[in-house]
Amino acid sequence: MQTLSNIRNKWFDVAAFSILFATIVIFALTGSYFVLAAPFVFLWAVLLGVNWKTAYWIFLFTIPASIQINFAGDTMSITLPDQPLMWSFLLVFILILASNPKVIPRWWWQDPLVLVVTLQFLWTIVAVVCSKMIFFSLKFLLAKTWLLVCFFVLPIWIFQEKKDFIKGFLLLLIPMLVTVLVILAHHALLGFRFDMVQKSMSGLYYNHVDYSTVISMFFPLLLIAVPLTKGRHIFIRGGLIVIILLFIAGIAFAYARAAVIGVVFALVIGITMRMRLVNFVMPVFYGLMILLVSYMVQNNKYIDFRPDYNNTYMHKNFTDHVISTFRGKDMSSMERLYRWIAAIRMSKDRPLTGYGPRAFYYFYKPYAVTSFRTYVSRNPEQSTTHNYFIYMLVEQGWPAMILYAVLMVLIFAKAQKIYHRFKDRFYRHVTIGLAMTIAVGFINNFFSELIETHKVAALFFIPLALLVILDRKSREEAGVETSA
């Protein structure tokens, strides 16, 4: 008599053979390469059913090397393979939640970071409902949902022990290192020219800003790995040093100013955390920004900084690019001002809910000050504000911008508490590394808006989730009572 296990194996073999046979036949008839994905979809579905946590580790490994595929005349796109995997994990989460609505522990809900992120998500729903471009806003909300589920919620059940933190680090490092090597090699063939940096992306990243943001955000984790490998084999230590040097080269030859500034800011965050002074950093930063904006707005002082249209252009080397930034003759910097001014003027008409996620492009040009116009102001790529604060303000209103500002203050304040509460050397270094990673992301997003892109979202929300997990671990170590 056949056992239940044998029956299951038999049906699995029949299903696998049937899908493989059907795939071959349909491919022969249609010639569609998408059909060839069917066996992999089947195997992935089986793995999710057997052990979704193992599937999650595979998913992490795919993120750095995933590529964007455009179709339908470049009007639609998908990132492969990680985006379909995110959809599958959203389904897994819904099933988990449906089977046990109390599966998310109380301590997670009680964390201030979780509270702010939840409020951000709820306000996004409000902004979508009030959006002037409802279709694009709904797409944004769906993407935001699976990003938060995959990178902020699911890690609760994945990262539980030290070995999990190490595994996650390695699974992101290995494919990311490959992308750095590929891009550096391609760029080397192009003579490391500044005007060829975009071409060197090899399809692995949307542009050099996306690339520089990702590798600069991961860079602090490499730095904190150095003391954690003390006493290990010389080849491990030596290999880590080589990888750090490769990432430094990657950041340098990405020719992105924000990435370099972000790494410097991360070092400031790391030092001030050790000195218990990090709580002053963000208030000082915000204070300086408020003073600068107040100065520029008073008597329309910002008009004095308008560029000379005929002398504002792109440069062929990075040195000229940096020098022109300080002289007000760099096109990308002046284009940012052009859009920032337009966005701030837009926000006066819809200050509470904004125009809706992904709506900025369709409404900003009538609000722009033409004297700040540059050669790229036609904006054929439909990019947005190039500042996450202003992006939140114009598309989701003042509440969204304020919540983001509060979140950044809370992140570094919490990281400092966790760091000094821990006695465990491993977790202390991990805590400071995660805070520095978020710090790099903060600066990069001060000049862009990349948090909702899949690779940057992973390096922003996973560290955020890990800080929530580490907060509980540090309380347990210190004997502080926590809720179940």
N, C-alpha and C positions, 0 to 999 in steps of 0.2 A: 504494500500500500504506500502510495506516494505521500511524503511529508508535505506540510504547508510550505516549507522552504523550497522544496523541489518544484512544487507547483508554481511558486512565484518566479523561480529562476527560468522555468519553461516559458511562462508568459512573457517574461522580460526578453528572452531570446527571440520569441516569435515577433514581439513588437519591434525590437531592434532590426531584425531581418526585414520586416515589412517596410519600415521607414526607409531603410537603406535601398531596398529594391525600388520603392516608389520614387525616391529621390533620383536614382539613376535614370529611370524611365522618363520622369518629368523633365529632367535636365536635357535628355536626348531629344525630347520633343520641342522644348521651348528655347534651350540654349541660355536660360537665365541662371547666372551665377548665384543669385540669392537663394535658389532652391538647394544649393549645396550646403546651406547652413542648417537644414532640417535635422541631420543626425546630431549635430552639436547642440541644437536646441533641445532635442530629446534627452541627450546625456546630461545637459545642464538641469533640466527639469527633474530628472531622476536624482541627481546629486542634491538639489534643493530639498527634495522629499526625504532623502536619507540623512543628510547632515548639512543643514544650511550654513552652519558656522564655518565648515571647511570651504564651502562655496564662497563665503565672504572673504577668506584669505586669498583665494584665486582672483576674486574681483579686485581687491586692493592692488594685486600685482599688475592688473591690466591698465590701471588708471594712467600712469605716466606716459605710456606708449600708445594710448588711444589716439585715433586720428579723426578729423572731421571730414565727412563725406557729404558733398553737395549733390542735390538732385532736383528734379522738376524745374530745370532751367535755372539752377542756383537760387531758387526762391525758398527752398527748404534744405535742412541739413540734419545730420545725425552724427554723433561721435561713436566710433566702433573700436573695441567691443563694449566699452563700459556703460554706455547709455542704456542699451537693452537690458544689461545686467541690473542696472538701477531700477528699471521697471519691474523686473522679477522680484527684487528685494522689497519693493513697495508692496507688491502682492503678498509676499511672505509676511511682512509686518501686519498687513490688514488681517490675514488669517490668524496670526498669533494673537492679535488684539481681540479678534472676534471670539476666539476660544477661551480667552481669559482677560477681561477688561482691566483687571488689576495687576496685570503682568509687569507693568512699569513700576518699580519700587517707589515708595513714598519719599525716600531721601532724595531721589532724583528730582521729583516735582518741587520739593522744598528749597532747592538750590536757587539763589538769586540770579545766576546766569541763565538757568533754564527758564525762570520766570520772565526775564527780559526777552529772551529769544522767542518764547511763546507769545508774548505781547506783540513783538515785531511781526510774527506770522499772522496773528489775528488782525493786526492793523493792515497788513498786506491784503487780506481778504476784503476789508472795508474799502481800501483804495481800488481794488479790482472792481468791486460792485459799483463804485462811483466813477470808474474810468471812462475816458472819452474814446478809448480804443479797446473795447471790451475783448475782442478776439485775441489780440496780442497780449493783453494783461492776463487773460486766462491761461495762455501758454506759459507765461512767466510764473504764475501761481502753481501750475502743475510741476514745472521744473524745480521750483523752490521746495515743493513738498517732497519730491523724491530725493533731492539733495539733503534735506534736513533728516529724513528718515534714515538714509544710508550712512551719513557722516556724523550725525549728532545723536540719534536715538539708538541705532543698532549697536554702536560700540559699547553700550552698557553691558551687553552680554558677551562681548568678544574680548575686551581687554580686562582681564581679571588678575593675572599674575605677571611677574617680571618678564617671563619668557614670552608673553603675548606682546609686550611693549617692544621687545627686541625683534620678534618676528615681524611685527608691523613695520618697524624701521627698515629691516632688510628687504621686505617685499616691495617697499616703495623705492628704496635706494637702487636696487639692481637695475630695474628697467629705466629709472631716471638717469642713471649713470650711462646707460647705453645711448639714450637720446642725446646726452651731452657730448659723448664721443662722436656720434654720427654728425651732429650739427657742427662741432669744432672741425671735424675732418672736411665736411662740405665747405665750411667757411674758409678753411686753409687753402683749398683749391681755388677759391675766389680771392685769395690774397688778403684775407681778413679785412676787406674793404668795408668801410662804414656804410656806403651806399649799396652794398650787397648783402647786408645782414639779414634782410627780409627773405631773400632768395635762399639763404643757407638753412632756413627752418625745416626744409625737407618734408613738409607736410605734417610734421609732428606737433607743431603749435600753430595757432592761428596767425600770430605775429611775434615779433621779437619782444614786445612788452609782456605778452602772456608767458613766453619762455623765461624771460629774466625774472618775472615775478615768482614763478614756480621754483626755479632753482635757488633763488635768493631766500625764499621762505624755508626751503629745506636745509639751507646752509648752516643755520645755528644748531640743528640736530647733529650735524657732523662735528661741530666744535665741541659739543658736550660729550660726544662719543670718545674723544681723546682721553680725558681723565678716566672714563669708565673702562677703557681698555688697558689701563696701567697694569703692568705685570703679566700681560698676555704675550703670546709668541711675537717675536720681532717682525715676522711677516705680516701679522695682523696689524700691528702698529704702523709698520711701514706702508702697507697697503692703504690704510686709512689716511695717512699723510698725502699719499699720491692722489687719492680721491678728492681730498680737500683742495689740493692744488689745481686739479682739473675743474672743480666747481668754481674756483676763483677765476680761472681762465674763461670759463663759460660766462660768468657774470660780467667780466671785463669786456669780452668780445661781443656781448649782447648789445653793448653801447646804449644801455638804458640808465639814465641818471637816477631815476626813482629807486632802482634796485640797489645801487651803491649807497644812496642815502638811507635806504631801509636797513641795510646791514649795519651801518653806523648807529642808527637809532636803536636797533636791537641790542647792540653792545651797551648803549646808555641804559636801556631797560635792565639788562643783566647786572650791570654794576650797581645801579640804584636799588635793585631788589636785594642784593647782598647787604647794602648799607641801610636798608629799611627806609629808603627815601622815594620809592617808586610812586607813592600816592601823590607826590607833588608834580610828577612829570606831565600827566595829562591835563590837570588844571592850568599849569603854566602854558602848555601848548595851546589850549583853547583860549586862554586869556590873550596870548599874543595874536592869535588869529582874529579874535574879536576887535582888538585894537587896530590891527591892520585893515580890516574891513571898514571899521568906523572912519579911519583916516581917509580911505579911498572914496568912501561914499560922500563924506562931507564936502559940500560945494562941488560935487561931481569931479573930485580930484582925479579919479581914475582916467578921465579923458586925456589928462596930460601924458599918460603912458601909452596912448594909441600908437600902433606901429606905422612905419612908412611902408605902404603896400608894395612899392616898387623895390624895396630893399629888405623885405622879409622873405626868407627862402630857406630851403633845405641845404645842408652842407655835405661835402663829400668826405670829410674826416671828422672824427669825434671831437678833436681839440677845437676846431672852428665852431662846432655845434655848441659846445659848452660856453665858449667865449661869446658867441652870438646871443646866448640865453641871457647873460648879464647885460648885454647891450640892448636887449629888447628887439633883436633882429632875427630871432629863431622862429621859424614858422610854426612848429608844433606848440611852443609856449604861448605865442600870440593867439593861436587858434583856441587854446584852452581859455584864455581870457575872453575871447569872442563868445564862447559858449557859456562860460560862467556868468557873464553879464546878462546874456539872454535868459538863462535859467532863473536867475534871481528876479529879474523883471517879470518873468512868467509866473513865478510863485505868488506874486501879489494878487493875481486873479483867482487862484485856487490854493490858498494857504493851508487849508485843513487836510484835504484828501489828495491834493495834487492832480495831475492830469491822468494818472494811471500808469502802472508799470509798462515799460516799453513804448510810451507815448511821446516822449520828449522830441524825438526826431520830427514828428509830424506837425509840431506846433511852434518850434522855437524860432524859426527864421524871422517872422514878423516882429519879434521882440529883440532881435539882435541890433547892436549899434554898428552901423555900417563902417564907421571909421576904424573898427577893429578887424575888419574882414581881411582874410589872407587868400593865398592861391588855392588852398584846400577847403575853403568854406562851402564849396558846393556839396561836400560830404557825400560822395556816391556810395561809400561803404556803410552809411547810416549809423555811424558811431554816435555816442551820446556825450555826456557832460565832461567826462575825464576828471571827475571828483566825486567820491562816493557820498560825501555829505550833501553836496548840491544835487546829486542824483536822487537821493532820498527826498530831499526837500521838494524838488520840482515834480517828481512822479508820485510820491506818497505823502507829501505834506510835512508840516512841522513835527507832528508826533513821531513819524518814522525817523527823521533826522535826529531828534532829541534822544530817542531810544537807542540809536546806534552810538551816539556820543556817550550815553550813560553806560552802555555795554562795554565800551573800551576802557572806561575808568574802572569798572567792576572787575574786568578780566585781570588787569595788572595788580589791583589791590588784593584779589583773591590769590593770585599766584604768589605774591609776597608772603601772605599768611601761611600758605601751604608749605612753601620753601623753608620758612623758619620753624614751622611746627614739626616737620619731619626730622627724625634722627637718621633714618635710612639714607645712606650716601647715594645709592642708585636713584631713588625717587626724588631726592633733592636736585640732582643734576637734570633729571628728566623734566622736572617742573620748570626750572629756569630755561631749559631749551625750548619747551612748548611756549612759554611766554615770549621768548625772543622770536620764535617763528611767527606768532601772531603780530608782534611788533613790526616785523618786516612787511607782513601783509597789510598792516594799517597804513604804512607810508606809501607802499605801492598803490593802494586804493585811494590815497589822497590825491593821486594824479591820474587815476583810472577808476573803473568800476568793474572789478573782476570777481567779486565774491560769489556771484551766481554762475560763473563758469566752472565746469566740472573739476578741473585739475586744481584750481585755486581754492574752490569750495572744500575739497578734500583736505587741503593743508590749513584751512581756517577752522572748519567745524569739527574735524577730528581732534585737533589739539584742545579745542574748547570743551568737547565732551570728555577728553582725558583729564582736564583740570577738574571737572566735576567729580570724576571717579577718584582722582588723587586726593581731593579734598576729604572725601569720606575715608579713604585709606589713612590719611594723616590723622584724622580724628580718632580712628580706631587705635592707631599706634600710640596716640597721646592719652587714650582712655577717655576721650570726650564722647558723651552719649550721642548716638545717632538713631534716627527712626528707621525701621525696617523697610 
